[in-house]
Structure formats: structure tokens, C-alpha cells
């Protein structure tokens, strides 16, 4: 009986340890900076540990930052970053000469 009880406790603890509020953040393009409520940072793809629901920001130079609210457990977060300015043709005559 004691062995069954200990085995049950071990399974329960293993389940708690495996979830632990970990969320993976992926971005397209990769290499975006992830901050949690302005603190800490990692570069996508990365995994962050959350102790509760938090606001996160995913940002990369040249792209619009994405801000949203996530909970500690769930599927990986997939963020598609949008270019900050539309890409178009460059007027070569308006650019200064490079010597």
C-alpha cells in the first residue's frame, strides 16, 4: 500500500514539474527579442518560465512590435512579425553618393 502511495506522489510531482509554467515563443523571422512586462529578455526561438499570466512583447528591428497577454501553460506561441515600413522600390536619385 505504501509503495502505491509513493508511486502516486511521484507521478503527481513529475506532472507538476513538467508543466511548470514554461512557454516557447517562436517568431517569423526568428531572432526577435522577447520581454516579459519589460523585464528579462531572450531571443526567439526561446522558452520562458511564467508564474502567472503576463504581458509580453516580441520585437525586432525593422518590424512592428507585437504585444499580447499569455498564460503560463499552453502550446508554443507563434508570432509573425510585420515589416514596419512597406518594402518598395528605392529612388536612387534621392540617395546621397557614397564615396
N, C-alpha and C positions, 0 to 999 in steps of 0.2 A: 504494500500500500504506500509506504514512504517513497519507494522508487518511482511509482506512478506520479505522486505529488511533485517530486523533484523534477521529473521529466516535463511535467506540465508547466512548472515555473520557468524552466529553461526555455521552452518553446515560446512562452509569453514574452520573456525578456528579449529573446532573439528577434521577435517580431517588432518590439518597440525600438530596438537598436537599429534595425534595418530601415525603418521609415525615418525616424529622427529629424524630420523637417527639411530634408535635402531636396533641392530643386535644381535641375540642369537648365541652363539658359544657352540657347543656340541663336545665332544671328546670320542673316544673309545680307551683306557679306560678313564673313567671320572677322574677328579682331575688334569687335566693339567693346567699349568699356561699360561694365555693369556696376551701378552703385545702389546700395540699399538705404533709402531715406537719407541720402547724402553721405553715408559713411561706408568705409570699406570699398574695395573695388576688385574686380577681376576682369579678364579679357575673354570674350566668348571664343570657343565654347568653354563654359565653366560651370561648376556646381557650387551652389551657395547653401548655407545652413540657415534656416529661419526658425525663430522661436515663436512666431505668430505671423499673422497676415501683415504684409508690409508693402509700401510703395517702392518700386524700383524704377531706375532709369537706365535705358540702353542707348548709348550714343557713340557715334564715330564721326571723325572729321569729314565734312562734305555731305553729311546725311542729316536728316531731321531726327532729333532725339525722340524716343518712344518712352512714355511714362505710363505705368499701369500698376495695379494692385494685384499681388499674388498671395496665395495661402501656402503654408509650409509643405504640404504633401500634394502630389499630383503628377501628371505627365510632364515631360520636358516642355519648356516654353520655347516656342519657335517665333522669332521676331524677324520680320522682313523690313529692313530699313529703306526709306525712300530718299532719293537724292534731294539735297537742299535746294538746288537750282537745276532746272531742266538743262540737259546737255544739248547743245546745238552747235551750229557752225560758228566759228570764230572769225570775225572780220580782221584779217591780217593787217589791213592798212591802219587800224586804230591802235595796234600794238607798237610799243617803242622798239627801236632797233637794239639788238644785243651785240655789244662789241666784244 
